Structure formats: structure tokens, C-alpha cells
Amino acid sequence: QVQLVESGGGLVQAGGSLRLSCAASGRTFNEYAMGWFRQAPGKEREFVAATDWSGQSTYYADFVKGRFIISRDNARNTLYLQMNNLNPEDTAVYYCAAPKSSRVIVVETYEYDYWGQGTQVTVSS
């Protein structure tokens, strides 16, 4: 059974940084793509960033380009999201997700089969 556990969320001032982690277990981590999504109150869950199985290919939503960096450590079965220059609009619950079988980047919510419980990120102005 695939399990994804996020950590690293919290309260930060605008302009600050946070690093989210996602610990994965239950299958061979380095065979699958991974992604980050977020959901703000009253809004739909949206794509943030994704990486392929190797970590060498990445893709970002336009609103985080140049500020967020997705990476993975396949030896540690861990996915990361480095978030810099945060603003209040980044306030949301952030979710780690994994597709059932894809090794390449996927960006649609329905393409992901496994989800973590989420970690709250709150950015104050």
C-alpha cells in the first residue's frame, strides 16, 4: 500500500521560505513520477509542480515558476518542494501525490492515484 506523508508546513511571513517534504513508502519510489498540488479554502485543488521518476525533468505551474523548486531524493524515498518568496496567495493545504504507473510528468489531478494527508502553509502579509 502506497503511503505519502507530508511535513514542513507552517506559518511564514510574506517573502519568506519553507521546504516541504513528502516521505513515500509502499512501492519502489524511483520508478514513478511525483507531484505537488495545493488547495486553498473555497477553491479547487490545483497543480503546483511535478517531476519525473529521475528528478531530472520538472514542470511548474506558471504562478510558482522562479519561486518554487521541486526535487526528489530517490535514495531516501523523499520528495521536496522548496518554496521561496512566498506571498499570501500561496496560503493553502499542500499535497504530495503519485500516479499509479507513470514514470513521466503528469499534471492533471485525475492522473494521480495516491495522495498524502496534506500540510498547511499559511503566509501572512
Secondary structure as UniProt FT lines:
FT   STRAND          3..7
FT   STRAND          10..13
FT   TURN            14..15
FT   STRAND          18..25
FT   HELIX           29..31
FT   STRAND          34..39
FT   TURN            41..42
FT   STRAND          46..51
FT   STRAND          58..60
FT   HELIX           62..64
FT   TURN            65..67
FT   STRAND          68..73
FT   TURN            74..77
FT   STRAND          78..83
FT   HELIX           88..90
FT   STRAND          92..98
FT   HELIX           109..111
FT   STRAND          114..115
FT   STRAND          119..124
//
